[in-house]
Amino acid sequence: MPMSIPYAKLITAFFIKCFSSAQKNIRVVIIFICLLSVVACDSSTKVATKNSTGNKDSIQTMVMNSVNTVLEEDAELMDFYKSCIKRYNDTVRIDTLVMIGNKNIEISFRHYCLHDSTLRIPAKYTQIYGLKNFITHNFESTLKVASNNKVILDTIIQKIVFTDSLPTYLREYGALMFPVFTIQNYERIVINYSISIPLTDVGEAVTFMTAIEKQEQ
């Protein structure tokens, strides 16, 4: 049904009045819209930052889980890893007394971890464990020999003693490990080692030898 003229005039007057009021307050409206935009942008930034942090944490968690999963799923690797860590607190101790003629020869040998954190094993040797790198320690030995209570030898045996005969990768990443101590024919002390890269089977055998009689001269 067509709208009557009085009603049409009334509605037209209403819109004109509203438009006039809005025009007077247009600056207020524009400022209000700008404020809303700033608040919205700020909120978006905060949400984005929060999500970014969450992703970083998730990635770190995934890496840690990957390491744990690799070790947990392979019992042999886990045992090898644990045995390597256990050596940090295991000191090899040998104290013995031998008779050479009328002399009492007292021998004291120690092999231990230095806890120096100076060996940084790169990923190519440790990735099988899920490790990007592995920081570990050097080892050394002490050897003391006394004849009739007189000290004739007191020395420290370190990897550097053997470095001239080692390849570069063992000089950089190898540790002095697995000592085997023997006295041969009451004449000399022989200590066999392996200079090995921890967590691997990469290494070389080396030998420290000293004659007992020579030390007494």
Salt bridges, closest charged atoms under 4 A:
ASP42 OD2 - LYS46 NZ 3.56
ASP90 OD2 - LYS86 NZ 2.74
ASP95 OD2 - ARG110 NH2 3.05
GLU187 OE1 - ARG188 NH1 3.46
GLU216 OE2 - LYS103 NZ 3.32
